[in-house]
Amino acid sequence: MQRYEEENRQFAEVSLANRSSNSALIRRKWFWMVLLLLAVVIVAVLLLIKRPDSAKDVDESKPANQSSSDHSPGSEVVLYLEGRKTVMVAVDEQSLDELVTALAKTDRVEQLVDAGKVFSVPTNTKVRVVEANFTKLKVRFLEGKRVMTEAWVPERWVR
C-alpha cells in the first residue's frame, strides 16, 4: 500500500511538473502572439502615416483651381485667379501693397504697369515660393517668358 501511495505521489509530482511546463509553454505562446500582433499594428500605423504622402502626389495633379495649402518656401505652386487669363504680380513688396490698394482704381493699376512696378503673367504659371511674409509671397517663375524672375503676389493668388 505504501508503494502504491509512493507511486501516486510521484505521478502527482510528474503531473504537476507537466502542468507547470505546459503553463510556461502557453505563456511563451501568448508572449509571441502579442509581440506579433504589436508588430502588425506598428506596420499598419506606418503605412497609414506614409499614405498622406501618396495623397499629396495625387493632390499635385488636381486642377489648378483647387487650393493647395503648402505655401512654404521651396514649394512649387501655380499662380491662379478664377475667371482671369492673367495674374498681376509686383516687382517688390512695396509695389504689391500699391497694387492691392490700386485694384479698386483701374487707372491706378495702369500707372503701376507703366512705371514697371507691376506686370502680368498667364494664369497657371508655375512658380516656386522663395519667401513667405504673412499674406504675401515672393515667388520665382519656373516657366514662361519670365523664368527665374522673382516677383511678389498675394498668398490668395497662389494654388
PAMINU-848972 format. One record per residue: residue number from 1; residue in one letter; x, y, z of N, C-alpha, C, O, CB in turn. Coordinates in steps of 0.1 Angstrom, whole numbers, plus 5000, padded with zeros to 4 digits. Glycine has a CB too. Layout:
<rs>
<r NUM,"A",<X,Y,Z>,<X,Y,Z>,<X,Y,Z>,<X,Y,Z>,<X,Y,Z>>
...
</rs>
This chain:
<rs>
<r 1,"M",<5008,4988,5000>,<5000,5000,5000>,<5009,5013,5000>,<5006,5023,4993>,<4991,5000,5012>>
<r 2,"Q",<5019,5011,5008>,<5028,5023,5008>,<5035,5025,4995>,<5037,5037,4990>,<5039,5021,5019>>
<r 3,"R",<5038,5015,4988>,<5043,5016,4974>,<5033,5022,4965>,<5037,5031,4956>,<5048,5002,4969>>
<r 4,"Y",<5021,5019,4966>,<5010,5025,4958>,<5009,5040,4961>,<5008,5048,4951>,<4997,5018,4961>>
<r 5,"E",<5010,5044,4973>,<5009,5058,4977>,<5022,5065,4971>,<5021,5077,4967>,<5008,5059,4992>>
<r 6,"E",<5033,5059,4972>,<5045,5065,4967>,<5044,5067,4952>,<5048,5077,4947>,<5058,5056,4970>>
<r 7,"E",<5039,5057,4944>,<5037,5059,4930>,<5027,5070,4927>,<5029,5078,4918>,<5032,5045,4924>>
<r 8,"N",<5016,5071,4935>,<5006,5082,4933>,<5013,5095,4935>,<5010,5105,4928>,<4994,5080,4942>>
<r 9,"R",<5021,5096,4946>,<5028,5109,4949>,<5037,5112,4937>,<5038,5124,4933>,<5036,5108,4962>>
<r 10,"Q",<5045,5103,4932>,<5054,5105,4921>,<5046,5109,4908>,<5050,5119,4901>,<5063,5093,4918>>
<r 11,"F",<5035,5102,4906>,<5026,5106,4895>,<5021,5120,4896>,<5020,5128,4887>,<5014,5096,4894>>
<r 12,"A",<5017,5124,4908>,<5012,5137,4911>,<5023,5148,4909>,<5020,5158,4903>,<5006,5139,4925>>
<r 13,"E",<5035,5145,4913>,<5046,5154,4911>,<5049,5156,4896>,<5051,5167,4891>,<5059,5149,4918>>
<r 14,"V",<5049,5144,4889>,<5052,5145,4874>,<5040,5153,4867>,<5043,5161,4858>,<5053,5131,4868>>
<r 15,"S",<5028,5150,4872>,<5017,5157,4866>,<5017,5172,4868>,<5015,5180,4860>,<5003,5151,4871>>
<r 16,"L",<5021,5175,4881>,<5023,5190,4884>,<5034,5196,4876>,<5033,5207,4872>,<5026,5191,4899>>
<r 17,"A",<5045,5189,4874>,<5056,5194,4866>,<5052,5196,4852>,<5055,5206,4845>,<5068,5184,4867>>
<r 18,"N",<5044,5186,4846>,<5039,5188,4833>,<5030,5200,4831>,<5030,5207,4821>,<5032,5175,4828>>
<r 19,"R",<5021,5201,4842>,<5012,5213,4841>,<5020,5226,4841>,<5016,5235,4834>,<5002,5212,4853>>
<r 20,"S",<5030,5227,4850>,<5038,5240,4850>,<5045,5242,4838>,<5047,5253,4833>,<5047,5240,4863>>
<r 21,"S",<5051,5231,4831>,<5058,5233,4819>,<5048,5237,4808>,<5051,5244,4799>,<5066,5220,4815>>
<r 22,"N",<5036,5231,4808>,<5025,5234,4798>,<5021,5249,4801>,<5019,5256,4791>,<5013,5225,4800>>
<r 23,"S",<5020,5253,4813>,<5017,5267,4816>,<5028,5276,4811>,<5024,5287,4805>,<5015,5269,4831>>
<r 24,"A",<5040,5273,4812>,<5051,5281,4807>,<5051,5282,4792>,<5053,5292,4786>,<5065,5276,4812>>
<r 25,"L",<5048,5270,4786>,<5047,5270,4771>,<5035,5279,4766>,<5037,5286,4756>,<5045,5255,4767>>
<r 26,"I",<5024,5278,4773>,<5013,5287,4769>,<5016,5301,4771>,<5013,5309,4762>,<5000,5283,4778>>
<r 27,"R",<5023,5305,4782>,<5027,5319,4784>,<5037,5323,4773>,<5036,5335,4768>,<5034,5320,4798>>
<r 28,"R",<5046,5315,4769>,<5055,5318,4758>,<5047,5320,4745>,<5050,5330,4738>,<5066,5307,4756>>
<r 29,"K",<5038,5312,4742>,<5030,5313,4730>,<5022,5326,4730>,<5022,5333,4720>,<5020,5301,4729>>
<r 30,"W",<5016,5330,4742>,<5009,5342,4743>,<5018,5354,4741>,<5015,5364,4735>,<5002,5343,4756>>
<r 31,"F",<5030,5353,4747>,<5040,5364,4745>,<5043,5366,4731>,<5043,5378,4726>,<5053,5361,4753>>
<r 32,"W",<5046,5356,4723>,<5049,5357,4709>,<5037,5362,4701>,<5039,5369,4691>,<5054,5344,4703>>
<r 33,"M",<5025,5357,4704>,<5013,5362,4697>,<5011,5377,4699>,<5008,5384,4690>,<5001,5354,4702>>
<r 34,"V",<5013,5382,4712>,<5011,5396,4715>,<5022,5404,4707>,<5019,5415,4702>,<5012,5398,4730>>
<r 35,"L",<5034,5399,4707>,<5045,5405,4700>,<5043,5406,4685>,<5045,5417,4679>,<5059,5398,4703>>
<r 36,"L",<5038,5396,4680>,<5034,5395,4665>,<5023,5405,4662>,<5023,5413,4653>,<5030,5381,4661>>
<r 37,"L",<5013,5406,4671>,<5002,5415,4669>,<5007,5429,4670>,<5002,5438,4662>,<4991,5412,4680>>
<r 38,"L",<5015,5432,4679>,<5021,5445,4681>,<5029,5449,4668>,<5028,5461,4664>,<5030,5446,4693>>
<r 39,"A",<5036,5440,4663>,<5044,5443,4650>,<5034,5446,4639>,<5037,5455,4631>,<5053,5431,4647>>
<r 40,"V",<5024,5439,4638>,<5014,5441,4627>,<5007,5455,4629>,<5005,5462,4619>,<5003,5430,4627>>
<r 41,"V",<5004,5459,4641>,<4998,5472,4644>,<5008,5483,4640>,<5004,5493,4634>,<4994,5473,4659>>
<r 42,"I",<5021,5481,4644>,<5031,5492,4640>,<5032,5493,4625>,<5033,5504,4620>,<5045,5488,4647>>
<r 43,"V",<5033,5482,4618>,<5034,5483,4603>,<5021,5490,4598>,<5023,5498,4588>,<5035,5468,4597>>
<r 44,"A",<5010,5487,4603>,<4997,5493,4598>,<4998,5508,4600>,<4994,5516,4592>,<4985,5487,4604>>
<r 45,"V",<5002,5512,4612>,<5003,5526,4615>,<5013,5533,4606>,<5010,5544,4601>,<5007,5528,4630>>
<r 46,"L",<5024,5527,4604>,<5034,5533,4595>,<5029,5534,4580>,<5032,5544,4574>,<5047,5524,4595>>
<r 47,"L",<5021,5525,4576>,<5015,5525,4563>,<5005,5537,4562>,<5004,5544,4552>,<5009,5512,4559>>
<r 48,"L",<4997,5539,4573>,<4988,5550,4573>,<4995,5563,4573>,<4990,5573,4567>,<4978,5548,4585>>
<r 49,"I",<5006,5564,4581>,<5013,5576,4581>,<5019,5579,4567>,<5019,5591,4563>,<5024,5576,4592>>
<r 50,"K",<5024,5569,4561>,<5030,5571,4547>,<5020,5575,4537>,<5023,5581,4527>,<5038,5559,4543>>
<r 51,"R",<5008,5571,4539>,<4997,5573,4529>,<4995,5587,4525>,<4992,5590,4513>,<4985,5567,4534>>
<r 52,"P",<4994,5597,4534>,<4992,5611,4530>,<5002,5616,4520>,<4999,5624,4512>,<4992,5620,4542>>
<r 53,"D",<5015,5610,4520>,<5025,5614,4510>,<5020,5610,4496>,<5021,5618,4487>,<5038,5608,4513>>
<r 54,"S",<5014,5598,4495>,<5009,5594,4482>,<4997,5603,4478>,<4994,5605,4467>,<5006,5579,4482>>
<r 55,"A",<4989,5606,4488>,<4977,5615,4486>,<4982,5629,4481>,<4975,5636,4473>,<4968,5616,4498>>
<r 56,"K",<4994,5633,4486>,<4999,5646,4482>,<5003,5645,4467>,<5001,5655,4460>,<5012,5649,4490>>
<r 57,"D",<5008,5634,4463>,<5011,5633,4449>,<4999,5634,4440>,<4999,5640,4429>,<5018,5619,4446>>
<r 58,"V",<4988,5628,4445>,<4975,5629,4438>,<4970,5644,4438>,<4965,5649,4428>,<4964,5620,4445>>
<r 59,"D",<4972,5651,4450>,<4968,5665,4451>,<4975,5674,4440>,<4969,5683,4435>,<4970,5670,4465>>
<r 60,"E",<4988,5671,4437>,<4995,5679,4428>,<4989,5677,4414>,<4991,5686,4406>,<5010,5674,4428>>
<r 61,"S",<4982,5667,4411>,<4976,5665,4398>,<4962,5671,4397>,<4955,5670,4387>,<4976,5651,4394>>
<r 62,"K",<4958,5677,4408>,<4944,5684,4408>,<4944,5695,4398>,<4955,5701,4395>,<4941,5689,4423>>
<r 63,"P",<4933,5699,4394>,<4932,5711,4385>,<4937,5723,4393>,<4936,5723,4405>,<4918,5713,4380>>
<r 64,"A",<4941,5733,4386>,<4947,5745,4392>,<4938,5753,4400>,<4942,5760,4409>,<4954,5753,4382>>
<r 65,"N",<4925,5751,4398>,<4915,5759,4406>,<4912,5753,4420>,<4905,5759,4428>,<4902,5760,4398>>
<r 66,"Q",<4919,5742,4423>,<4917,5736,4437>,<4929,5741,4445>,<4940,5740,4440>,<4916,5721,4436>>
<r 67,"S",<4926,5745,4457>,<4937,5751,4465>,<4947,5741,4471>,<4943,5730,4475>,<4930,5759,4477>>
<r 68,"S",<4959,5746,4472>,<4969,5738,4478>,<4973,5746,4491>,<4973,5758,4491>,<4982,5736,4469>>
<r 69,"S",<4975,5739,4502>,<4977,5745,4515>,<4992,5748,4517>,<4995,5755,4527>,<4971,5737,4526>>
<r 70,"D",<5001,5743,4509>,<5015,5745,4512>,<5021,5756,4504>,<5023,5756,4492>,<5023,5732,4508>>
<r 71,"H",<5023,5767,4512>,<5029,5779,4506>,<5042,5782,4513>,<5046,5794,4513>,<5019,5791,4507>>
<r 72,"S",<5048,5772,4518>,<5061,5774,4525>,<5072,5776,4515>,<5071,5771,4504>,<5064,5763,4534>>
<r 73,"P",<5083,5783,4519>,<5094,5785,4509>,<5099,5771,4504>,<5101,5761,4511>,<5106,5792,4516>>
<r 74,"G",<5102,5771,4491>,<5106,5759,4484>,<5095,5751,4478>,<5098,5743,4469>,<5113,5750,4494>>
<r 75,"S",<5083,5754,4481>,<5072,5746,4475>,<5069,5752,4461>,<5070,5764,4458>,<5059,5747,4484>>
<r 76,"E",<5065,5743,4452>,<5061,5746,4439>,<5046,5747,4438>,<5039,5738,4441>,<5067,5736,4428>>
<r 77,"V",<5041,5759,4433>,<5027,5762,4432>,<5024,5769,4418>,<5034,5771,4411>,<5022,5770,4444>>
<r 78,"V",<5012,5772,4416>,<5009,5780,4404>,<5001,5792,4408>,<4994,5793,4418>,<5000,5771,4394>>
<r 79,"L",<5003,5802,4399>,<4995,5815,4401>,<4982,5813,4395>,<4980,5808,4384>,<5003,5827,4395>>
<r 80,"Y",<4971,5817,4402>,<4958,5815,4397>,<4948,5825,4403>,<4948,5828,4414>,<4953,5801,4401>>
<r 81,"L",<4940,5830,4394>,<4929,5839,4397>,<4917,5834,4389>,<4917,5833,4377>,<4932,5854,4394>>
<r 82,"E",<4906,5830,4396>,<4895,5824,4390>,<4889,5834,4380>,<4886,5846,4383>,<4884,5820,4400>>
<r 83,"G",<4886,5829,4368>,<4879,5837,4358>,<4889,5847,4351>,<4884,5855,4342>,<4868,5845,4364>>
<r 84,"R",<4902,5846,4354>,<4912,5855,4347>,<4921,5847,4339>,<4925,5836,4343>,<4919,5864,4358>>
<r 85,"K",<4926,5853,4328>,<4936,5846,4320>,<4950,5850,4324>,<4960,5844,4321>,<4934,5850,4305>>
<r 86,"T",<4951,5862,4331>,<4964,5866,4336>,<4963,5869,4351>,<4953,5871,4357>,<4969,5878,4328>>
<r 87,"V",<4975,5870,4357>,<4977,5873,4371>,<4987,5885,4372>,<4997,5884,4366>,<4981,5861,4380>>
<r 88,"M",<4983,5895,4379>,<4992,5906,4381>,<5002,5903,4393>,<4998,5898,4403>,<4984,5920,4384>>
<r 89,"V",<5015,5906,4391>,<5025,5904,4401>,<5033,5917,4402>,<5033,5925,4393>,<5034,5892,4397>>
<r 90,"A",<5039,5919,4414>,<5047,5931,4416>,<5062,5928,4417>,<5065,5917,4421>,<5042,5938,4429>>
<r 91,"V",<5070,5938,4413>,<5084,5936,4413>,<5090,5936,4427>,<5101,5930,4430>,<5091,5946,4405>>
<r 92,"D",<5083,5942,4437>,<5088,5943,4450>,<5076,5943,4460>,<5065,5944,4456>,<5098,5955,4453>>
<r 93,"E",<5079,5941,4473>,<5069,5941,4483>,<5061,5954,4484>,<5048,5953,4485>,<5075,5937,4497>>
<r 94,"Q",<5067,5965,4483>,<5060,5978,4484>,<5051,5979,4472>,<5040,5985,4473>,<5070,5989,4484>>
<r 95,"S",<5055,5975,4460>,<5047,5976,4448>,<5035,5967,4449>,<5024,5970,4444>,<5055,5973,4435>>
<r 96,"L",<5036,5956,4456>,<5025,5947,4458>,<5014,5954,4467>,<5003,5953,4464>,<5029,5934,4465>>
<r 97,"D",<5019,5961,4477>,<5010,5969,4486>,<5002,5979,4477>,<4990,5981,4478>,<5017,5976,4497>>
<r 98,"E",<5010,5986,4468>,<5003,5996,4459>,<4994,5989,4450>,<4983,5995,4447>,<5014,6003,4452>>
<r 99,"L",<4997,5977,4445>,<4988,5970,4435>,<4975,5966,4442>,<4964,5969,4437>,<4995,5957,4430>>
<r 100,"V",<4976,5961,4454>,<4964,5957,4461>,<4955,5969,4464>,<4943,5968,4463>,<4967,5950,4475>>
<r 101,"T",<4961,5980,4468>,<4953,5993,4470>,<4947,5998,4457>,<4936,6003,4457>,<4962,6003,4476>>
<r 102,"A",<4955,5997,4446>,<4951,6002,4433>,<4941,5994,4426>,<4934,5998,4416>,<4963,6004,4424>>
<r 103,"L",<4938,5982,4430>,<4929,5973,4423>,<4915,5979,4423>,<4907,5976,4414>,<4928,5959,4429>>
<r 104,"A",<4912,5987,4432>,<4899,5994,4433>,<4898,6005,4422>,<4887,6009,4419>,<4896,5999,4447>>
<r 105,"K",<4910,6010,4418>,<4910,6021,4408>,<4918,6016,4396>,<4930,6015,4396>,<4917,6034,4415>>
<r 106,"T",<4910,6013,4385>,<4916,6007,4373>,<4927,6016,4367>,<4937,6010,4363>,<4905,6005,4363>>
<r 107,"D",<4925,6029,4367>,<4936,6037,4361>,<4949,6037,4369>,<4959,6039,4363>,<4930,6052,4360>>
<r 108,"R",<4948,6035,4382>,<4960,6034,4391>,<4968,6022,4387>,<4980,6022,4388>,<4956,6034,4406>>
<r 109,"V",<4962,6010,4384>,<4969,5998,4381>,<4977,6000,4368>,<4988,5996,4367>,<4959,5986,4379>>
<r 110,"E",<4971,6007,4358>,<4978,6010,4346>,<4990,6019,4349>,<5000,6017,4342>,<4968,6017,4336>>
<r 111,"Q",<4989,6028,4358>,<5001,6036,4362>,<5012,6027,4367>,<5024,6030,4364>,<4997,6047,4372>>
<r 112,"L",<5008,6017,4375>,<5019,6008,4381>,<5025,6000,4370>,<5037,5997,4371>,<5012,5999,4392>>
<r 113,"V",<5017,5996,4360>,<5022,5988,4349>,<5032,5997,4341>,<5043,5992,4338>,<5011,5982,4340>>
<r 114,"D",<5028,6009,4338>,<5036,6018,4330>,<5049,6021,4337>,<5059,6024,4331>,<5028,6031,4327>>
<r 115,"A",<5048,6022,4351>,<5060,6025,4358>,<5070,6013,4360>,<5081,6014,4365>,<5056,6030,4372>>
<r 116,"G",<5065,6001,4355>,<5073,5989,4356>,<5073,5983,4370>,<5082,5974,4373>,<5088,5992,4353>>
<r 117,"K",<5064,5987,4378>,<5063,5981,4392>,<5054,5968,4392>,<5055,5960,4401>,<5057,5991,4401>>
<r 118,"V",<5046,5967,4382>,<5037,5955,4381>,<5037,5950,4367>,<5038,5958,4357>,<5022,5960,4385>>
<r 119,"F",<5036,5937,4365>,<5034,5931,4352>,<5025,5919,4354>,<5022,5914,4365>,<5048,5926,4346>>
<r 120,"S",<5021,5913,4343>,<5011,5902,4343>,<5018,5890,4337>,<5026,5891,4328>,<4998,5906,4336>>
<r 121,"V",<5013,5878,4342>,<5018,5865,4336>,<5005,5857,4334>,<4995,5860,4341>,<5028,5858,4346>>
<r 122,"P",<5006,5847,4326>,<4994,5838,4324>,<4990,5831,4337>,<4998,5827,4345>,<4996,5828,4313>>
<r 123,"T",<4977,5829,4338>,<4972,5821,4349>,<4977,5807,4348>,<4980,5802,4337>,<4956,5820,4349>>
<r 124,"N",<4980,5800,4359>,<4985,5787,4360>,<5000,5786,4357>,<5006,5776,4353>,<4978,5777,4350>>
<r 125,"T",<5007,5798,4358>,<5022,5798,4356>,<5028,5791,4369>,<5025,5795,4380>,<5027,5812,4354>>
<r 126,"K",<5037,5782,4366>,<5044,5775,4377>,<5054,5784,4384>,<5062,5791,4377>,<5050,5762,4373>>
<r 127,"V",<5054,5785,4397>,<5064,5793,4405>,<5068,5785,4417>,<5062,5775,4421>,<5058,5806,4409>>
<r 128,"R",<5080,5789,4422>,<5085,5783,4435>,<5084,5794,4445>,<5089,5805,4442>,<5099,5777,4433>>
<r 129,"V",<5079,5791,4457>,<5079,5801,4467>,<5093,5803,4473>,<5099,5794,4477>,<5069,5797,4479>>
<r 130,"V",<5097,5816,4473>,<5111,5819,4478>,<5110,5824,4492>,<5118,5821,4500>,<5117,5830,4469>>
<r 131,"E",<5100,5832,4495>,<5098,5838,4508>,<5083,5839,4511>,<5075,5843,4502>,<5105,5852,4509>>
<r 132,"A",<5080,5836,4523>,<5066,5838,4528>,<5065,5849,4538>,<5072,5848,4549>,<5059,5825,4533>>
<r 133,"N",<5058,5859,4536>,<5057,5871,4545>,<5042,5873,4549>,<5036,5882,4543>,<5064,5883,4540>>
<r 134,"F",<5037,5865,4558>,<5023,5866,4562>,<5013,5863,4551>,<5011,5852,4547>,<5020,5879,4569>>
<r 135,"T",<5008,5873,4544>,<4998,5871,4533>,<5004,5874,4520>,<4997,5874,4510>,<4986,5880,4535>>
<r 136,"K",<5017,5877,4520>,<5024,5879,4507>,<5035,5869,4505>,<5041,5864,4514>,<5031,5894,4507>>
<r 137,"L",<5037,5865,4492>,<5047,5855,4488>,<5056,5861,4478>,<5052,5868,4468>,<5040,5843,4483>>
<r 138,"K",<5069,5859,4480>,<5079,5862,4470>,<5081,5849,4462>,<5084,5838,4468>,<5092,5867,4476>>
<r 139,"V",<5079,5849,4449>,<5080,5837,4441>,<5090,5838,4430>,<5093,5850,4425>,<5066,5833,4435>>
<r 140,"R",<5095,5827,4425>,<5104,5827,4413>,<5097,5819,4402>,<5093,5807,4405>,<5118,5820,4417>>
<r 141,"F",<5096,5824,4390>,<5089,5818,4379>,<5098,5806,4374>,<5110,5807,4372>,<5087,5828,4368>>
<r 142,"L",<5091,5795,4372>,<5097,5783,4368>,<5095,5780,4353>,<5100,5771,4347>,<5093,5771,4376>>
<r 143,"E",<5086,5788,4347>,<5083,5786,4333>,<5079,5800,4326>,<5076,5809,4334>,<5072,5776,4331>>
<r 144,"G",<5078,5800,4313>,<5073,5812,4306>,<5084,5822,4303>,<5096,5819,4305>,<5062,5819,4315>>
<r 145,"K",<5080,5833,4299>,<5090,5844,4295>,<5098,5849,4306>,<5109,5854,4305>,<5083,5855,4288>>
<r 146,"R",<5092,5848,4318>,<5099,5854,4330>,<5106,5843,4339>,<5108,5846,4350>,<5089,5861,4338>>
<r 147,"V",<5110,5832,4333>,<5116,5821,4340>,<5128,5827,4348>,<5136,5835,4343>,<5120,5810,4331>>
<r 148,"M",<5129,5823,4361>,<5139,5827,4370>,<5138,5841,4375>,<5146,5846,4383>,<5153,5825,4364>>
<r 149,"T",<5128,5848,4371>,<5125,5862,4376>,<5117,5860,4389>,<5109,5851,4391>,<5117,5870,4366>>
<r 150,"E",<5119,5869,4399>,<5112,5869,4411>,<5102,5880,4412>,<5105,5891,4407>,<5122,5870,4423>>
<r 151,"A",<5091,5878,4418>,<5081,5888,4420>,<5073,5885,4433>,<5075,5875,4439>,<5071,5888,4408>>
<r 152,"W",<5064,5894,4436>,<5056,5893,4448>,<5041,5892,4444>,<5036,5899,4435>,<5058,5905,4458>>
<r 153,"V",<5034,5883,4452>,<5020,5881,4449>,<5013,5879,4462>,<5019,5875,4472>,<5017,5869,4439>>
<r 154,"P",<5000,5882,4463>,<4992,5879,4475>,<4991,5863,4476>,<4990,5857,4466>,<4978,5885,4475>>
<r 155,"E",<4991,5859,4488>,<4990,5844,4490>,<4978,5838,4484>,<4978,5827,4479>,<4991,5841,4505>>
<r 156,"R",<4967,5846,4484>,<4954,5841,4479>,<4955,5838,4464>,<4946,5830,4458>,<4943,5850,4481>>
<r 157,"W",<4964,5843,4457>,<4966,5842,4442>,<4974,5830,4438>,<4978,5828,4427>,<4971,5854,4436>>
<r 158,"V",<4978,5822,4448>,<4986,5810,4446>,<4979,5797,4450>,<4972,5797,4460>,<5000,5811,4455>>
<r 159,"R",<4980,5788,4441>,<4973,5775,4444>,<4983,5764,4442>,<4980,5752,4444>,<4961,5772,4434>>
</rs>
